[in-house]
């Protein structure tokens, strides 16, 4: 079975964000959709991801996900996450 790493999670989240964002939804709505979707999928497997209780940016959600799912990895600085998000967006032409 493949194990999701924090670095792969950033790629996965940003790819999903870009796919959903094509529909002209707001950043906050896309992030809420991702958070709800990820929390539900993880719950089906017996894992837990807190649902954010406020509107959030893509960066804030990536930080939330990494902190919640990979607390013993890293450290993943804000600069690292910002750069990783930017690289994925640039790769996909955004």
N, C-alpha and C positions, 0 to 999 in steps of 0.2 A: 504494500500500500504506500502511496506517495504521502509524504509529510509536508504540510504547508509551512514554509518559513516566513518570517516577517517580511523579508524582501519580496518574496513571491506574493504575499498578501497585498503589498502596496500595488504591484502590477495588476493583480486580480481586481482590486477595488477600483482603480482608476480606469481600467478597461470597461468594467461594468458601468461606471459613472458616465463615461463617454458614450456608451451604447444607449443608455437611458436618456441622457441629456440631448440627444439628437431630436427628441420630440418637443424641443423648446420649453421644457419644464424649467422652473427656477432651480438654482443650485440647492437651496434649502429643501425643496420638495424631493429632488433626486437623492440627496443625502438621507433624508428621512426614509425614503423608499428602500435604499440600500440597507440602512440600519435595521429596519423592520424585517426585510428579507433575510439578512444574515442572522439576526437573532432567532428567527423562526427556524431556519435551516439547522442552525447549531443545536437548538432545543430538541429537534427531532432525533439528534444523535446523542442526546444526554449532556451536551455542553451548554455553556451560558455566555451570552453577550448582553450586557446591559443596553437597554434602549435609551438613547439620549432624550432628555426631557426638555430640550430647547432647540431652536433652529441652529444649524451648524453649517460651516463651510466644508468643502471637500478635505482641506487640510485638517480641520478639527476632527472630522470623522476618521480619517486615517490615523491620527494620533490616538483617538479613543479606541479604535480597533486594535492597534498595535499594543497599547498599554494594557488593554483587557485580555488579549489573547496570547501575548508574548511577554509577560511581566519579568521573566528571567532571562530574556535575550537582550542583546544590545549592549550598551545604551544606544538608542536611536534618537539622535538630536533633532531639533526642529529643522536645522539646516539640512541634515541628511534627508528627512522626509520631504521637505520643500523641493530639494533637488531631484529626488526620485520621482515625485509627482510631475515635475516639469519635464523630465526626460521621457516619461511615458506619454505625456500629452504631445510633446514634440514629435515623438516617433509616429504617432497617429495623426499628425498634422494639425494639432489644436494648440 
